[in-house]
Amino acid sequence: MRSFHINSFGGPDSLIIKESEIPKPGRGEVLVRVRASSLNFRDLPI
């Protein structure tokens, strides 16, 4: 699974990609596949 993490403040250049195993859902949980998501203008300052 690929996930994007904020390494430090500074806009899109601070995003890094990490690879990890697909999590296993526990009892009473659901695993949802997200094919795409976006960043809004307000997300970038974070």
N, C-alpha and C positions, 0 to 999 in steps of 0.2 A: 504494500500500500504506500502510495506517495502522499506526503502531507507537507504543507508549507508552514513555516514558523517564522515569527518575527525575531530576528537576531538582535536588532537594536533599533532605536528610533531613526527615521530618516527616509521614509517613503518606500516605494517598491524595491529599491536597491538593497534594502535590509532584509528582504525575504529570502529564506533558504529552504531548499527541498530536503526532506528526510525520508528515508525508506524504512518501513517497519512491517511487521507481520500483521495480517488482518486479524482484528480482535475477535474473540469468540464471545457471543452473547451469553449472558448468564440467565438464570431462571427469572422469568418475568420481563426479560429485555428483548429488544428487537434490533437487528443489525440492518442499517439502511445504506444502500449504495448511493453515493453522490457522484454523478458524472461530471458536473461542472458547477462552479460557483463564481461569483464576481466580487470585485472590490468596488465600493462606492467612493465618491470623492471624500466623504467624511471618514472612511476607513483608512485612507492613506496617512493622515497625520498620526494615527496610532502607531 
